[in-house]
Structure formats: structure tokens, C-alpha cells
Amino acid sequence: MDRSHLPNETVSFIALPLRSDGEVLGLLGVHRIRGRARALTDDLRILEIIATLITQILKLNDRVAEQTARLEHENRELKWALERGTPQPATLGIVGESPALRHALHQIEQVSSTDVTVLLLGESGTGKELFARALHLSSPRRDQPFVKVNCGAIPENLFESELFGYEKGAFTGAVTARAGYFEQANGGTLFLDEIGELPLAMQVKLLRVLQENRCSASAAAAKRRSTCASSPLPTSTCSSR
């Protein structure tokens, strides 16, 4: 305030900090006419009360602004999800509030719209197939086949024909052509469970198929996303497409 607007007598200036949790939010400053009959301590007490009220209002405004920003962010995410048509976790068969689960669901959301390779790691019974299905349902491939293959249940001598199929006359007894799991999952998702059970030689062939995104049973090619799951063992390596 300009000095010309104050009385000609002696005027004091009193300033009090606005503190919250040890942090200074601002400053409350007033002019006081020195010749007042009211004691200085009374004025200071009133100023302290006013400073406390102002501090509470500032904190309340900050909380309202924080809650508003959070709600606006959630509304934007919900609007984006609805426009995109992405199923919510509850519709995917996965319900939970733990940070680890939310992180896993967020990762599914990140890769669901892509054709990238996905590797699921976890102990038996932790729900790898459930997450594979959630990934399939969240993707543009949701209306295409979801084919599950338990690698641990396939006899070693049948791995190649089961995965890649065979053409008529490829070997004795092959009277008709048979589509392998890769071709059956064409346009959709192929879930290879317990991939660590595959023989090493077959893992090499599988890796090549996944890298090139093509397979053949003597000539047929198909495109799909593969999701591989394995217990976290040293030999459990997989790339999927």
C-alpha cells in the first residue's frame, strides 16, 4: 500500500507466515497504527487466527484441485476405453485391486493393440492362460480363434506335425492334409502353454517361425499372434508373435 494512503502517525507493518506441515505457503501482512489502544498481543492473536483460517482454505483448495485433476484423468481414460471398445478387467474374468495385478493388466492394455511377441512367466496355477485370454479379448483379434496348446502333453515325435501340420502324402499314413495349431490360429491368438517342455531342437524351429511370422506344413503360411507361457526356469525361453 502506498504510504500516502496511511495516517500521518507512526504505522507498523506486521507479517505472519502461512505454514502447513513445515512448509511456508505464503505470507499475511498488515499495517498497524502504533497509537492503537488495543494491545499488540491481542492484534497478533487475531492475526494468528486469520492466518490459520487462510492456511486451511489454501490446503482445501489444493485438495480440491488434486481430486479434480484425478477425476478428469480417470474420465479421459474411461472415455478412451469406451471409444476404443476395450473390455474392462471384470469382463475379462480378472478381478482384483492389488498393485501387482493392476500393473499386469496395464501391460496387457499396452500390448493388446499390437502384433508383438508376448511371453508370460509364472508358476503353475498362477493364471497364465487367464491372462492370455484377457490379452486376446482386449485385442482387435478378439473375434478370431484362440487356440491353446499344452506343450507338455504332446509326444516328442509328434511336436512338429501338431504345431505345423502336414500335407497329404508327406509320410506314410498321411492320407489327408492336416492343419497344425499355427494354421488353426490364423488371424487369432495361439497360446503355447509350458513351452519349456519342448525339446531344444523344436524350440529352435519354433523360434524361427515366431521371428519370421510364417510357418509351413510344406507350403502353407499363416499369420497370428502367439502367446507363450512358462514356469520361470532357465530353459523356459520363448519368443511369440
RODO-501499 format. One line per field, with one value per residue: residue in three letters; z, x, y of N, C-alpha, C in turn. Coordinates in Angstrom, 2 decimals, always signed. Each point is the difference from the previous one (the first is absolute). Example, Ala and Ser with C-alpha at 12.3 -4.5 7.8 and 13.67 -1.06 7.14 Angstrom:
residuo <- c(ALA/SER)
n.c3 <- c(+7.80/-0.72)
n.c1 <- c(+13.19/-0.35)
n.c2 <- c(-5.69/+1.05)
ca.c3 <- c(+0.00/+0.06)
ca.c1 <- c(-0.89/+0.82)
ca.c2 <- c(+1.19/+1.19)
c.c3 <- c(+0.00/+0.73)
c.c1 <- c(+0.90/-0.77)
c.c2 <- c(+1.20/+1.09)
//
This chain:
residuo <- c(MET/ASP/ARG/SER/HIS/LEU/PRO/ASN/GLU/THR/VAL/SER/PHE/ILE/ALA/LEU/PRO/LEU/ARG/SER/ASP/GLY/GLU/VAL/LEU/GLY/LEU/LEU/GLY/VAL/HIS/ARG/ILE/ARG/GLY/ARG/ALA/ARG/ALA/LEU/THR/ASP/ASP/LEU/ARG/ILE/LEU/GLU/ILE/ILE/ALA/THR/LEU/ILE/THR/GLN/ILE/LEU/LYS/LEU/ASN/ASP/ARG/VAL/ALA/GLU/GLN/THR/ALA/ARG/LEU/GLU/HIS/GLU/ASN/ARG/GLU/LEU/LYS/TRP/ALA/LEU/GLU/ARG/GLY/THR/PRO/GLN/PRO/ALA/THR/LEU/GLY/ILE/VAL/GLY/GLU/SER/PRO/ALA/LEU/ARG/HIS/ALA/LEU/HIS/GLN/ILE/GLU/GLN/VAL/SER/SER/THR/ASP/VAL/THR/VAL/LEU/LEU/LEU/GLY/GLU/SER/GLY/THR/GLY/LYS/GLU/LEU/PHE/ALA/ARG/ALA/LEU/HIS/LEU/SER/SER/PRO/ARG/ARG/ASP/GLN/PRO/PHE/VAL/LYS/VAL/ASN/CYS/GLY/ALA/ILE/PRO/GLU/ASN/LEU/PHE/GLU/SER/GLU/LEU/PHE/GLY/TYR/GLU/LYS/GLY/ALA/PHE/THR/GLY/ALA/VAL/THR/ALA/ARG/ALA/GLY/TYR/PHE/GLU/GLN/ALA/ASN/GLY/GLY/THR/LEU/PHE/LEU/ASP/GLU/ILE/GLY/GLU/LEU/PRO/LEU/ALA/MET/GLN/VAL/LYS/LEU/LEU/ARG/VAL/LEU/GLN/GLU/ASN/ARG/CYS/SER/ALA/SER/ALA/ALA/ALA/ALA/LYS/ARG/ARG/SER/THR/CYS/ALA/SER/SER/PRO/LEU/PRO/THR/SER/THR/CYS/SER/SER/ARG)
n.c3 <- c(+0.00/-0.77/+0.41/-1.15/-0.07/+0.72/+1.26/+0.39/+0.94/+1.01/-1.07/+0.63/-0.41/+0.05/-0.03/-0.38/+0.13/-1.16/+1.09/-0.70/+1.02/+0.60/-0.91/-0.47/+0.15/+0.90/-0.09/+1.24/-0.68/+1.08/-0.11/+0.99/+0.34/+0.21/-0.22/-0.48/+0.56/-1.05/+0.86/-0.23/+1.19/+0.24/-0.62/+0.63/+1.09/-0.31/-0.26/+1.11/+0.53/-0.52/+0.39/+1.13/+0.00/-0.34/+0.91/+0.81/-0.38/+0.10/+1.14/+0.34/-0.45/+0.62/+1.06/-0.09/-0.21/+1.01/+0.75/-0.36/+0.15/+1.15/+0.33/-0.39/+0.66/+1.04/-0.11/-0.20/+1.00/+0.76/-0.37/+0.18/+1.15/+0.28/-0.42/+0.70/+0.89/+0.86/+0.15/+1.03/+1.02/+0.52/-1.22/+0.40/+1.07/+0.09/+1.30/+0.33/+1.15/+0.05/+0.44/+0.38/+0.38/+0.57/+0.46/+0.30/+0.50/+0.58/+0.27/+0.36/+0.64/+0.42/+0.11/+0.52/-0.33/+0.41/-0.90/+1.11/+0.21/+0.61/+1.09/+0.47/+1.13/+0.60/+1.29/+0.05/-0.62/-0.58/-0.94/-0.51/-0.02/+1.22/+0.22/-0.52/+0.62/+1.13/-0.33/-0.25/+1.10/+0.44/-0.87/-1.14/+0.52/+0.82/-1.24/+0.06/-0.49/+1.14/-0.36/+0.92/+0.22/+0.59/-0.06/+1.29/-0.73/-0.80/-0.53/+0.36/-0.45/+0.70/+0.65/-0.96/-0.12/+1.34/+0.06/-0.96/+0.37/-0.95/-1.13/-0.84/+0.45/+1.03/+0.47/+0.31/-0.51/-0.62/+0.15/+0.97/-0.47/+0.91/+0.40/+0.20/+1.26/-0.63/-0.92/+1.00/+0.47/-1.29/+0.14/+0.85/+1.06/-0.01/+0.98/+0.12/+0.66/+1.10/-0.57/+1.28/-0.23/-0.91/-0.84/+0.30/-0.75/+0.65/+1.11/-0.62/-0.42/+1.23/+0.48/-0.96/+0.29/+1.28/-0.30/-0.88/+1.03/-0.34/-0.39/-0.16/-0.59/-0.66/+0.39/+0.85/-0.05/+1.22/+0.32/+1.14/+1.15/+0.48/+1.00/+0.53/+0.70/+1.08/+0.75/+0.99/-0.99/+0.18/-0.21/+0.78/-1.22/-0.38/-1.28/+0.01/-0.89)
n.c1 <- c(+0.85/-0.40/+1.12/-0.33/-0.34/+1.10/-0.43/+0.07/-0.71/+0.72/+0.39/-0.38/+0.90/-1.05/+0.86/-0.92/+0.85/-0.44/+0.05/+0.45/+0.02/+0.34/-0.97/+0.69/-1.32/+0.27/-0.44/-0.39/-0.16/+0.12/-0.63/+0.71/-1.03/+1.13/-0.78/-0.29/-1.22/-0.36/+0.23/+1.32/+0.05/-1.00/+0.65/+1.10/-0.78/-0.61/+1.19/+0.38/-1.16/+0.12/+1.30/-0.47/-1.01/+0.85/+0.84/-1.05/-0.34/+1.27/+0.08/-1.18/+0.42/+1.16/-0.69/-0.81/+1.08/+0.59/-1.11/-0.14/+1.32/-0.10/-1.13/+0.59/+1.11/-0.73/-0.63/+1.19/+0.54/-1.07/+0.00/+1.33/-0.18/-1.02/+0.69/+1.01/-1.00/+0.94/-0.13/-0.77/+0.89/-1.12/-0.10/+1.26/-0.78/+0.53/-0.05/+0.40/+0.59/+0.73/+1.04/+0.39/-1.26/-0.13/+1.24/-0.35/-1.14/+0.78/+0.85/-1.06/-0.45/+1.26/-0.01/-1.20/+0.33/+1.04/+0.95/+0.40/+1.18/-0.68/+0.72/-0.72/+0.46/+0.03/-0.12/-0.08/-1.15/+0.88/-0.59/+1.03/-0.79/-0.38/+1.29/+0.30/-1.05/+0.41/+1.22/-0.48/-0.77/+1.15/+0.34/+0.40/+0.72/-0.73/-0.38/+1.32/+0.53/-0.27/+1.22/-0.32/+1.32/-0.21/+1.13/-0.33/-1.12/+0.87/-0.16/+1.24/-0.37/-0.94/+1.02/+0.85/-0.56/-0.01/+1.19/+0.65/-0.55/-0.70/+0.63/-0.95/+0.32/+0.03/-0.73/+0.44/-1.18/+0.69/-1.22/-0.02/-0.13/+0.84/-0.85/+1.20/+0.43/+1.16/-0.29/-0.33/+1.09/-0.07/+0.60/+0.25/-0.12/+1.28/-0.54/+1.31/-0.64/+0.74/+0.41/+0.33/-1.16/+0.07/+0.29/+1.29/+0.06/-1.12/+0.64/+1.05/-0.72/-0.48/+1.20/+0.42/-0.97/+0.26/+1.26/-0.25/-0.76/+0.63/-0.90/+0.46/-0.97/+0.88/-0.77/-0.91/-0.45/+0.22/-0.84/+0.62/-0.60/+1.21/-0.61/+1.21/-0.21/+0.68/+0.35/+0.40/+0.32/+1.27/-0.61/-0.74/+0.43/-0.57/-0.11/-0.97/-0.84)
n.c2 <- c(-1.19/+1.01/+0.59/+0.57/-1.27/+0.11/-0.14/+1.27/-0.61/-0.45/-0.68/-1.09/-0.88/-0.83/-1.01/-0.90/-1.00/-0.46/-0.78/-1.06/-0.84/+1.10/+0.13/+1.02/+0.21/+0.91/+1.26/+0.25/+1.11/+0.74/+1.16/+0.47/+0.78/+0.57/+1.05/-1.21/+0.09/-0.80/-0.95/+0.08/-0.58/+0.86/+0.99/-0.38/-0.11/+1.15/+0.54/-0.61/+0.41/+1.21/+0.00/-0.55/+0.88/+0.97/-0.51/-0.15/+1.23/+0.40/-0.70/+0.51/+1.19/-0.27/-0.44/+1.05/+0.77/-0.65/+0.02/+1.26/+0.20/-0.71/+0.63/+1.12/-0.44/-0.41/+1.15/+0.58/-0.75/+0.25/+1.27/-0.02/-0.67/+0.83/+1.05/-0.55/-0.11/+0.42/-1.31/+0.24/+0.10/+0.54/+0.57/+0.11/-0.02/+1.22/-0.27/+1.22/+0.36/-1.11/+0.71/-1.22/-0.26/+1.19/-0.25/-1.25/+0.48/+0.91/-1.00/-0.72/+1.07/+0.07/-1.34/+0.20/+1.23/-0.70/-0.30/+0.60/-0.57/-0.94/+0.17/-1.01/+0.51/-1.17/-0.23/-1.31/+0.27/+0.81/-0.72/-0.68/-1.07/+0.36/+0.29/-1.19/-0.52/+0.62/-0.39/-1.21/+0.03/+0.51/-0.93/+0.58/-1.01/+0.73/+0.31/-0.13/-1.13/-0.60/-0.40/-0.89/-0.02/-1.17/+0.67/-0.04/+0.11/+0.59/-1.21/-0.28/-1.20/+0.64/+0.58/-0.37/-1.20/-0.03/+0.57/-0.66/-1.16/-0.61/-0.24/-0.22/-1.20/+0.86/-1.00/-1.20/-0.10/+0.96/-0.56/+0.91/+1.21/+0.42/+0.94/+0.55/+0.04/+0.24/-0.91/-0.80/+0.59/-0.26/+1.20/-0.99/-0.77/-0.33/-0.73/+0.10/-0.93/+0.26/+1.09/+0.06/-0.66/+0.96/-0.98/+0.07/-1.12/-0.33/+0.36/-0.54/-1.02/-0.11/+0.23/-0.80/-0.83/+0.17/-0.11/-0.98/-0.39/-1.09/-0.87/-1.20/-0.64/+0.57/+0.95/-0.49/+1.26/+0.40/+0.95/+0.14/+0.31/-0.29/-0.61/+0.10/-1.08/+0.31/-1.03/+0.85/-0.84/-0.33/-1.20/+0.76/-0.10/+1.14/+0.06/+0.90/-0.35)
ca.c3 <- c(+0.00/-0.07/+1.30/+0.00/+0.40/+1.42/+0.90/+0.14/+1.19/-0.17/-0.41/+0.01/-0.96/+0.64/-0.98/+0.56/-1.05/-0.07/+0.02/-0.01/+0.06/-0.08/-1.27/-0.04/-1.18/-0.35/+1.05/+0.33/+0.47/+0.34/+0.61/+1.31/+0.53/+1.26/+1.12/+0.38/+1.43/+0.14/+0.21/-1.15/+0.11/-0.45/-1.47/-0.49/+0.18/-1.06/-1.26/-0.01/-0.31/-1.41/-0.78/+0.05/-0.87/-1.39/-0.31/-0.20/-1.30/-1.03/-0.04/-0.54/-1.44/-0.61/-0.03/-1.02/-1.31/-0.20/-0.26/-1.30/-1.03/-0.03/-0.62/-1.43/-0.63/-0.06/-1.01/-1.31/-0.24/-0.20/-1.31/-1.01/+0.00/-0.58/-1.44/-0.61/+0.11/+0.72/+1.15/+1.30/+0.66/+0.52/-1.11/-0.47/+0.97/+0.96/+0.96/+1.08/+0.24/+0.44/-0.93/-0.96/-0.98/-0.83/-0.88/-1.04/-0.90/-0.77/-1.04/-1.01/-0.76/-0.84/-1.15/-0.61/-1.34/-0.86/-0.38/+0.57/+0.70/+1.43/+0.82/+1.33/+0.94/+1.29/+0.48/-0.38/+0.77/+0.24/-0.91/-1.27/-1.07/+0.20/-0.52/-1.46/-0.53/+0.17/-1.06/-1.25/+0.01/-0.03/-1.27/-1.18/-0.44/+0.96/-0.69/-0.71/+0.88/+1.09/+0.02/+1.10/-0.22/+1.15/-0.57/+0.82/-0.24/-1.36/-0.11/-0.64/-1.43/-0.69/+0.19/-1.24/-0.76/+0.75/-0.04/-1.34/-0.90/-1.06/-1.27/-0.42/-0.55/+0.56/+0.59/-0.07/+0.84/-0.16/-1.13/-0.21/+0.60/+1.32/+0.43/+1.33/+0.91/-0.51/-1.05/+0.61/+0.71/-0.98/+0.25/+1.42/+1.00/+0.32/+1.35/+0.22/+1.45/+0.40/-1.16/+0.44/-0.20/-1.38/-0.23/-0.43/-1.46/-0.39/+0.41/-1.05/-1.13/+0.42/+0.05/-1.38/-0.46/+0.69/-0.48/-1.38/-0.04/-1.05/+0.20/-1.14/+0.12/-1.35/-0.84/+0.52/+0.91/+0.76/+0.87/+1.25/+1.19/+0.90/+1.38/+0.58/+1.45/+0.54/+1.34/-0.12/+0.05/-0.94/-1.37/-0.45/-0.82/-1.09/-0.66/-0.58/-0.96)
ca.c1 <- c(-0.85/+0.76/+0.06/-0.91/-1.33/+0.04/+0.00/+1.29/+0.69/+0.87/-0.71/+0.84/-0.36/+0.11/-0.12/-0.02/+0.07/-1.08/+0.73/-0.74/+0.92/+1.38/+0.22/-0.56/-0.87/-0.16/+0.28/-1.08/+0.58/-0.96/+0.51/-0.61/+0.28/+0.70/-0.68/-1.22/-0.14/+0.02/+1.35/+0.61/-0.18/-1.36/+0.01/+0.75/-0.83/-1.01/+0.68/+0.31/-1.24/-0.28/+1.00/-0.37/-1.16/+0.45/+0.78/-0.94/-0.66/+0.97/+0.15/-1.23/+0.02/+0.95/-0.61/-1.06/+0.65/+0.59/-1.09/-0.58/+0.94/-0.07/-1.27/+0.07/+0.85/-0.75/-1.06/+0.63/+0.35/-1.24/-0.52/+0.86/-0.26/-1.32/+0.07/+0.83/-0.70/+0.82/-0.67/+0.57/+0.51/-1.05/-0.57/+1.03/+0.11/+1.05/-0.48/+0.97/+0.40/+1.40/+0.88/+0.62/-1.02/-0.28/+1.15/-0.10/-1.09/+0.46/+0.89/-0.87/-0.60/+1.02/+0.37/-1.17/-0.31/+1.16/+0.26/+1.30/+0.15/-0.33/+0.46/-0.58/+0.78/-0.66/-0.10/-1.22/-1.17/-0.07/-0.96/+0.59/-1.00/-0.99/+0.56/+0.08/-1.35/-0.28/+0.74/-0.72/-1.27/+0.26/+0.64/-0.89/-0.18/-0.90/-1.01/+0.70/+0.21/+0.97/+0.38/+0.90/+0.78/+0.79/+1.20/+0.43/-0.83/+0.20/+1.16/+1.13/+0.07/-1.14/+0.03/+0.06/-1.25/-1.09/+0.13/+0.07/-0.86/+0.68/-0.72/-0.34/+1.11/+1.29/+0.61/-0.88/-1.19/-0.56/-0.93/-0.60/+0.75/-0.49/+0.47/+0.60/-0.56/+0.29/-0.97/-1.33/-0.11/+0.21/-0.76/-0.35/+1.06/+0.45/+0.54/+0.87/+0.19/+1.12/+0.89/+1.28/-0.01/+0.37/+1.40/+0.81/-0.02/-1.27/+0.02/+0.71/-0.93/-1.08/+0.53/+0.10/-1.36/-0.49/+0.75/-0.38/-1.45/-0.50/+0.26/-0.46/-0.07/+0.49/-0.19/-1.04/+0.46/-1.08/+0.42/-0.73/+0.76/+0.19/+0.29/+0.65/+0.05/+0.96/+0.51/+1.26/+1.16/+1.02/-0.22/-1.29/+0.17/-0.95/-0.42/-1.30/-0.46)
ca.c2 <- c(+1.19/+1.24/+0.69/+1.15/-0.45/-0.34/+1.16/+0.66/-0.50/-1.17/-1.22/-1.20/-1.06/-1.31/-1.09/-1.35/-1.04/-1.01/-1.26/-1.26/-1.14/+0.49/+0.69/+1.35/+0.13/+1.41/+0.98/+0.91/+1.27/+1.07/+1.23/+0.27/+1.34/-0.22/+0.64/-0.69/-0.31/-1.47/-0.53/-0.67/-1.46/-0.32/+0.05/-1.16/-1.19/+0.04/-0.30/-1.43/-0.72/+0.24/-0.73/-1.42/-0.20/+0.12/-1.21/-1.10/+0.21/-0.33/-1.46/-0.55/+0.26/-0.94/-1.34/+0.02/+0.01/-1.33/-0.95/+0.35/-0.47/-1.46/-0.39/+0.33/-1.02/-1.24/+0.18/-0.08/-1.40/-0.74/+0.39/-0.61/-1.44/-0.23/+0.27/-1.03/-1.27/-0.97/-0.59/+0.30/-1.21/-0.89/-0.76/-0.91/-1.08/+0.33/+0.98/+0.18/+1.38/+0.08/+0.73/-0.91/-0.38/+1.18/+0.19/-1.02/+0.38/+1.16/-0.52/-0.60/+1.10/+0.62/-0.84/-0.65/+0.51/-0.23/-1.39/-0.35/-1.26/+0.10/-1.11/-0.01/-0.81/-0.19/-1.37/-0.71/+0.40/+1.45/+0.63/+0.46/-0.14/+1.05/+1.24/-0.15/+0.25/+1.43/+0.68/-0.27/+0.71/+1.43/+0.34/-0.01/-1.39/-0.67/-0.81/-1.06/-1.16/-0.08/-1.41/-0.34/-1.22/-0.42/-0.62/-1.12/-1.18/-0.49/-0.91/+0.66/-0.28/+0.62/+1.45/+0.76/-0.15/+0.62/+1.45/+0.55/-0.73/-0.76/-0.11/-1.37/-0.75/+0.43/-1.19/-1.17/+0.15/+1.35/-0.12/+1.33/+1.11/+0.41/+1.32/+0.04/+0.99/+1.34/+0.34/+0.06/+1.29/+1.06/+1.21/+0.12/-0.12/-1.36/-0.01/-1.17/-0.17/-0.85/-0.07/-0.56/-1.45/-0.32/-0.38/+1.14/+0.10/+0.58/+1.40/+0.73/+0.13/+0.87/+1.36/+0.50/+0.28/+1.19/+1.15/+0.31/+0.11/-0.89/-1.42/-0.78/-1.45/-0.26/+1.18/+0.88/+1.03/+0.61/+1.11/+0.05/+0.39/-1.13/+0.32/-1.17/+0.03/-0.96/+0.20/+0.72/-0.86/+0.47/-0.47/+0.47/+1.20/-0.01/+1.23/-0.32/+1.02)
c.c3 <- c(+0.00/+1.34/+0.08/+0.43/+1.48/+0.85/+0.14/+1.22/-0.32/-0.30/-0.02/-1.07/+0.65/-1.07/+0.72/-1.14/+0.08/-0.16/-0.01/-0.08/-0.21/-1.27/+0.03/-1.30/-0.46/+1.20/+0.18/+0.60/+0.24/+0.51/+1.31/+0.47/+1.42/+1.19/+0.40/+1.49/+0.24/+0.09/-1.25/+0.04/-0.44/-1.52/-0.58/+0.11/-1.09/-1.35/-0.10/-0.35/-1.48/-0.88/-0.03/-0.93/-1.48/-0.42/-0.26/-1.35/-1.14/-0.14/-0.61/-1.52/-0.72/-0.11/-1.06/-1.40/-0.32/-0.34/-1.37/-1.13/-0.12/-0.69/-1.50/-0.73/-0.14/-1.05/-1.41/-0.36/-0.29/-1.37/-1.11/-0.12/-0.65/-1.50/-0.72/+0.06/+0.74/+1.18/+1.30/+0.69/+0.46/-1.12/-0.57/+0.96/+1.03/+0.91/+1.12/+0.11/+0.36/-1.03/-1.05/-1.10/-0.93/-0.98/-1.16/-1.00/-0.86/-1.12/-1.11/-0.88/-0.97/-1.27/-0.76/-1.43/-0.98/-0.37/+0.57/+0.67/+1.49/+0.71/+1.40/+0.88/+1.32/+0.39/-0.46/+0.90/+0.26/-1.01/-1.30/-1.15/+0.11/-0.56/-1.51/-0.64/+0.12/-1.08/-1.35/-0.08/-0.08/-1.35/-1.13/-0.52/+0.82/-0.66/-0.80/+0.98/+1.12/+0.19/+1.11/-0.30/+1.27/-0.51/+0.80/-0.26/-1.40/-0.03/-0.85/-1.51/-0.79/+0.07/-1.33/-0.78/+0.73/-0.12/-1.42/-1.01/-1.04/-1.22/-0.30/-0.66/+0.54/+0.65/-0.07/+0.97/-0.11/-1.21/-0.29/+0.64/+1.35/+0.38/+1.40/+0.85/-0.48/-1.04/+0.57/+0.68/-0.95/+0.27/+1.46/+0.90/+0.25/+1.36/+0.20/+1.48/+0.27/-1.15/+0.36/-0.15/-1.42/-0.08/-0.54/-1.51/-0.49/+0.42/-1.04/-1.20/+0.34/+0.02/-1.39/-0.55/+0.61/-0.48/-1.39/-0.16/-1.15/+0.40/-1.22/+0.36/-1.36/-0.91/+0.62/+1.00/+0.72/+0.91/+1.23/+1.08/+0.88/+1.37/+0.65/+1.50/+0.50/+1.46/-0.12/+0.21/-1.00/-1.43/-0.58/-0.77/-1.17/-0.56/-0.67/-0.85/-0.23)
c.c1 <- c(+0.89/-0.08/-0.97/-1.41/-0.07/-0.01/+1.42/+0.78/+0.82/-0.83/+0.99/-0.49/+0.27/-0.23/+0.07/+0.05/-1.21/+0.67/-0.96/+1.00/+1.45/+0.32/-0.68/-0.79/-0.14/+0.27/-1.22/+0.61/-1.07/+0.75/-0.73/+0.41/+0.53/-0.79/-1.29/-0.03/+0.07/+1.44/+0.50/-0.22/-1.39/-0.08/+0.73/-0.82/-1.07/+0.64/+0.36/-1.23/-0.33/+0.97/-0.31/-1.17/+0.40/+0.78/-0.91/-0.72/+0.94/+0.19/-1.24/-0.06/+0.96/-0.59/-1.09/+0.61/+0.60/-1.07/-0.62/+0.89/-0.05/-1.27/+0.00/+0.85/-0.74/-1.11/+0.57/+0.34/-1.25/-0.59/+0.81/-0.27/-1.34/+0.01/+0.77/-0.67/+0.78/-0.77/+0.71/+0.45/-1.06/-0.59/+1.01/+0.19/+1.07/-0.51/+1.02/+0.41/+1.48/+0.84/+0.62/-0.98/-0.30/+1.14/-0.05/-1.11/+0.38/+0.92/-0.81/-0.61/+1.01/+0.27/-1.19/-0.27/+1.14/+0.09/+1.33/-0.05/-0.27/+0.47/-0.57/+0.81/-0.77/-0.03/-1.31/-1.15/-0.12/-0.89/+0.58/-1.00/-1.05/+0.49/+0.15/-1.36/-0.37/+0.70/-0.71/-1.29/+0.18/+0.51/-1.02/-0.27/-1.05/-1.04/+0.62/+0.32/+1.03/+0.31/+1.01/+0.69/+0.81/+1.21/+0.45/-0.78/+0.19/+1.21/+1.10/+0.03/-1.15/+0.01/-0.13/-1.31/-1.16/+0.05/-0.14/-0.90/+0.78/-0.92/-0.30/+1.20/+1.36/+0.73/-1.03/-1.18/-0.63/-0.90/-0.70/+0.90/-0.61/+0.60/+0.58/-0.62/+0.25/-1.03/-1.40/-0.23/+0.16/-0.91/-0.35/+1.21/+0.31/+0.69/+0.77/+0.33/+1.15/+0.99/+1.38/+0.09/+0.36/+1.45/+0.78/-0.02/-1.30/-0.09/+0.70/-0.92/-1.12/+0.45/+0.08/-1.39/-0.52/+0.72/-0.45/-1.50/-0.60/+0.29/-0.51/-0.02/+0.36/-0.31/-0.98/+0.58/-1.20/+0.56/-0.88/+0.86/+0.13/+0.34/+0.56/+0.08/+0.94/+0.25/+1.38/+1.22/+1.04/-0.27/-1.31/+0.15/-0.96/-0.15/-1.29/-0.49/-1.47)
c.c2 <- c(+1.24/+0.73/+1.16/-0.37/-0.35/+1.27/+0.58/-0.48/-1.25/-1.26/-1.16/-0.99/-1.34/-1.07/-1.34/-1.03/-0.93/-1.35/-1.18/-1.14/+0.44/+0.76/+1.36/+0.15/+1.44/+0.88/+0.89/+1.26/+1.05/+1.22/+0.22/+1.39/-0.14/+0.54/-0.67/-0.30/-1.50/-0.49/-0.73/-1.50/-0.43/-0.01/-1.21/-1.27/-0.08/-0.37/-1.47/-0.83/+0.15/-0.78/-1.49/-0.30/+0.06/-1.24/-1.19/+0.13/-0.36/-1.51/-0.64/+0.20/-0.95/-1.39/-0.08/-0.05/-1.37/-1.03/+0.26/-0.52/-1.52/-0.48/+0.30/-1.02/-1.32/+0.08/-0.10/-1.45/-0.83/+0.31/-0.64/-1.49/-0.31/+0.23/-1.09/-1.37/-1.06/-0.58/+0.37/-1.30/-0.96/-0.85/-0.98/-1.18/+0.23/+1.11/+0.10/+1.45/+0.13/+0.74/-0.91/-0.40/+1.16/+0.26/-1.00/+0.34/+1.19/-0.45/-0.67/+1.09/+0.62/-0.80/-0.54/+0.45/-0.24/-1.48/-0.48/-1.36/+0.20/-1.26/+0.14/-0.95/-0.12/-1.46/-0.63/+0.44/+1.48/+0.72/+0.51/-0.10/+1.10/+1.32/-0.07/+0.26/+1.48/+0.81/-0.17/+0.82/+1.51/+0.46/+0.06/-1.40/-0.74/-0.90/-1.15/-1.15/+0.27/-1.48/-0.23/-1.32/-0.28/-0.77/-1.22/-1.27/-0.58/-0.95/+0.63/-0.21/+0.63/+1.52/+0.74/-0.08/+0.67/+1.53/+0.55/-0.71/-0.79/-0.07/-1.47/-0.66/+0.41/-1.16/-1.12/+0.19/+1.37/+0.02/+1.32/+1.05/+0.36/+1.35/-0.09/+1.09/+1.42/+0.42/+0.10/+1.36/+1.18/+1.20/+0.21/-0.09/-1.47/+0.05/-1.31/-0.09/-0.96/-0.17/-0.55/-1.50/-0.39/-0.47/+1.19/+0.17/+0.64/+1.47/+0.86/+0.23/+0.97/+1.46/+0.60/+0.36/+1.30/+1.26/+0.43/+0.18/-0.81/-1.44/-0.75/-1.47/-0.55/+1.17/+0.98/+0.98/+0.61/+1.07/+0.01/+0.62/-1.23/+0.52/-1.25/+0.15/-1.07/+0.29/+0.63/-0.90/+0.48/-0.41/+0.53/+1.30/-0.09/+1.39/-0.34/+1.14/-0.22)
//
